[in-house]
Amino acid sequence: MYFQVPVTAEQVNYANELVDYSLKHHQISNIWDKNEEKRLKTRDYRFTGSLGEVLFADTYQLPRKTRAYGAIDGQDLGKDFQLHINQQTLNIDTKAMQRNNGVLRGNYVLNIPASQLHKPNSLTDCYYCLSFHQQNQIWAASVVGYVAKSDILANKVGIFYAKGTVRTRANNTIFTFNEDTYEIDFKDLLPPIITPYIKQLEGVKMMSYR
């Protein structure tokens, strides 16, 4: 089970403002700079990540970020938000992606670079997955679920793939991992937290994997 919510024009505009700031004040190198094709897509990647943070904050009634990744004053060490889960306060690192539609399958995956999981000063407790799609140029978000970093490191969930491993996507296209990566199936994620506020959001839909 996961849920979908509409994305407002204001949320999109706010995310774009975060990205514009981060690009203007960018002083920290990232992996995409090493590949010309991916470097040109830097803005798309940052927009998706920033929109994920904005959507997550609004959905769970948390303060929005005022800076985006890439800005010298926008680093968060893997703690985008704090959320109360099972009587614990956990540090959340949101992971957002774009897909062609909001119909998700259990064998779709969340990829997390091993460098993030093993980063010495990381504050992350859980990774929270979101998926965005557009229909008639209107954005919608699927809040997919979350996974504890400790469970990945303990090999309780996910599969490790070394740099250079060739994989096949659900649509049968081929890609190669550019760095050591952990792959977690959507069906292995814990279902997203659904608060009373979320239940009454206009346009919210409860969804199941195909």
Disulfide bonds with the S-S distance in Angstrom:
none
